[in-house]
Amino acid sequence: MAKQLHRGMHIKMRPSQIASFVSLIVLSLIMLFPFFWLVRSSFMTQREIMTVPIKWLPKEFLFSNFTKAFTAAPFAYYFRNSIILTVANVMAQILSSSFIAFGFARLQFKGRGFWFAALLSTMMLPYTVVMIPQFIFWKTVGGYNTFAPLIIPALFGNAFNVFLVRQFYLSIPKDYDEAALVDGANYFLIYRRVILPMSKAVLCSVGVFTFMSTWNDFLGPLLYLDKPLLKTVSLGLQVFVGQYTSQINLMMAASTVATIPMIIIFFFAQRYFIEGITFTGLKG
């Protein structure tokens, strides 16, 4: 037994495996470098950030940058607004995308393939094409300077999210539907009591995607929110960028805090997120 353990501890790795591990480590460091630069700059003075040659670490960690950043603008309101928009969009996207995907995946109706193809074709339409007509519409109906233009569209689903959830639903055997129909259930009960409980992984993926896109959204709030107390975190960071001077260290400090919610969400949801992406096949 001892000899077997000793042999197991000295398993040799092939050169290709070593090369793969080294490549992954190098790529990981490259991808983490911008985050390191962000955090490192948040503790520096303006002069230290711009120093040549580069200073990799601050001479003194200035925690006062965070205090100055959050007193320079009403960031408490900015975070509140971002949280409201993000939570509303996540809930709306999960509900609408799953409901629409259920219809395309489990129901048989005339023109199903055509309408699904039409839905997917909207992903090829650049946002800049519909941006002005949508703005005129929301301005006309009184949606300007409200959260309505940034929340209501999520109630009608998103083409990518619908596609993602539909592919997952197609991997669920239809025997469940048939058994439920025999027991007297209708399709709404099948959706609510059979399909949804089995879809935690893919719905978590939809939630993570929606959270990231909504929390980081800059163009949408820029178009529709002009009142200072309605702005989001992404808009609030513009406070530190002036026409002639910029407070880079304070902007980095505020940006560091703004990234914390995304890191927390991904850390706790990564297992379901990875499962949702992995087990969502390309069936159909």
N, C-alpha and C positions, 0 to 999 in steps of 0.2 A: 504493500500500500504506500509506504513511504517512498519507494522508488518511483511509483507511478506519479505521485505528487511532484517529486523532484523533476521528472521528465516534463510534466505539464508546465512547470515554471520556466522551462528553458525552450519553449516552442519558438522556433525561428520564424520570423516574418519574411515574406518574399519581398524582393526589391520593389515590385510594383505596389505592394501594400504600403511600404515605407514611403514611397513617392506620393501615394494618395494621401496619407496622413499629413505629410509635410505640406502638400498643396492646400489641403483643407485648413491647416493652421495658418498658413500665410494669407489665404483668402479671408479667413475670419478676422485676422489682425487688420487687414486692409479695410474691411467693412466696419470694424469697431473704431477705426482711427478718427472719423468725423465726430463720433460721440465723445471720445477722449479729448479732442480739440475743443469741443463745446464746453465740457465740464472744466477743463483746465483753464480756459479763457474766462470762465465765470468767476474765478477767484483772483484774477489779475487786475492790474491797473490798465488804463488805456495805453499807456506808454509801453508797458511790458508786452502787451499783445502785438504791438507793431514793431517791436525791437528786432533788429537784424545784427547778428545772426539770431536764429529763433531760440527762445527760451522755452524749454519743454515743460518746466514746472515753475510756478510762481515763487518769488523770493519769500513772500508772506501771503498766506491764505486769507484773502479779504472777504470774510463773511458779510461785511457791511454792504457789499454789492447787492446782495439779495434784499436787504432792508431798503436800500435806496431805490432799487428797481420797483419794489411793490408800493412805495410811497410816491413815486413819480406819476403814477396813474392809478385809477380805481380798479386794480386788478381783481379785487374781490367780486366786483360786478362782472368783469370779463369772464372769470372762471364760472360764475353762476350761470351766465348766458350760454357758455360752451357746454356746461353739464346739461342744461335744459335741452338744448338742441340735440346733443349727442344721445341722451337717453330716449328722447322722443323719436329720433330717427332709427335707432336700433330696434326699439319695440315695433315701430311701424313697418320697417323693412322685414323683420322676422315674420310678422303676421301676414303682410301682404304677399311677400315672395313665396312663403310656404303655401298659402291658399291658392295662389295662381298656379304654382308649380304642380299642386295636387290635381288641378283640373287638366293640365296638359299631360300629366303622367298616368293618371288612373281612370279618366273618363274618356269615353268614345263619343265624339261629336263631329259633325260634318265640317270639313275645312280645318281640322285641328293642326295638321302639318303646315298649312298655309299661314295660319295665324301665329304659330310658333316661329316660323321663319320671318314673318313680319316683325315680331317682337325682337328677334335677334338682330335684324337689320338696323334697329335703332342704335345699336352699339357702334355702328360705323358712321353715325351722324355726329360731327364735332359739336361740342357745346357752344362754340362761338356762333354757329349757324342759328341756333334757337335762342341765344342769350337775349338779344334785343327784343324779339317778339314776346318772349316770356316777361321781360321787364315791363314792357308797355302794358301787357295784360294785368300784371299784379299792381302796377301803378294805377290803372283804371279802376280796378275793383277795391282799391284802398288797402292793398297789402304792403305798400311801402312803409318802411320803419316798423314792421311787425315780423314775428317769427313765422308767419303763415307760409311765405314762399319757400322757406327752408325746411318746413316740416310736412306740409300737405302733399307735395309730390311723392314723398316716401310711402304714403298710403296706397299708391298705385303700383308699387313694386319697382324693381330694377332688373333690366334685362339679364345682366350677368348673374345676379343672385337667383333669379328664376331659373335660369339655365343650370346653375350649380345644384339647386335643390331638386329640380326635375330629374337630373341624372341620378341623384341619390335615390329618389323615389322609384325609379325604374329598376333599381337593383333589389327592391323589396318584392318578394313573391306575391302574386295576386291571389294566392290561396287565402291570404288573410282577409281580403276584400270579400271573396266568395263565401267564406265561413261567416263573416259578419252579416252579409246580406241574407243568408239562410236563417240566421238568428233574428232577423227582423230589423236590423239597423239600416239607416239610410247613409248616403255618402258623406253627409256632414258629420255624423257620428263616427264613421270610419276615419275621416280626416282627424277628428278631435281625439278619439280614444285609441285608435290603432296606429295611425301613421305618425302623428306628432310625438308620442312617447318614444318612438323608435328613431327619431330624427334629431336627437340632441346634438350629435357631433356636427352634422352639416349646418344646423341652425346656429351653433356656436361659431362656426366659420363665417357665416353671414354676419353675425353680430360683431365679430372682430374686424372684418372688412369695413363694415358700416361705421364702427367706432373710429377707426383710423381715418377714414375719408372725411367724416363729419368734424372730428376734432381738429384736423389739419386744414380744413377748408378755409380758403382765403377769399376766393373770387365771389362766392355766393354772399357771404356777409358784407363784403365790400360793395356789392351791387345794391343790396336791399336794406342795409342798416347804416343809418347816418347819425342817429342820436348817440352821443358819447356813452350813455349808460346801457345801450343795447349792443355794444360791440362785443366781439368774442376775443379770446386770447390771441388768436392769430392776427387779428386787426390791432389789438393792443400793443403788440410788439413794435408796430410802426411808430409808436411814440418816441422811441429812441433813435429814429432815423430822421435827420433833418436835412434841409437843403444844402447846408454848408458844413455842418458837423454832425457826427453820430456818436452816441454813447455805446460803443460796442461792448464794453465789459458789462454794462447793465442789461443790454439786450441778451447777452449770452447767459447771464444769471436768470433772467425771466424765462428764457427758452429752455434752460435746464429743468426748471420747475415744471414747465409746460409738458415736457416729455415724460415726466414721472407717471401720470395716469396711463399712458400707452404701455409703458414697461410693466406696470402692475397688472393691467388687463391681460396682456399677452402671457405673462408669467403664470397666472392662475388658469388661463383658458387654453394654454398651448396643447395640452393633451387632447382635448376635444377638437381643437382647431386642426391639428395634424391628422387626427382620425377622419375628420370631415373631408379634408383634401385628399387623403390617401384612398378612402373607400368610395369616393365619388367617381364612379366609372364613366365610361363614354358609351354606355349602352344606348341604343335607340337611334 
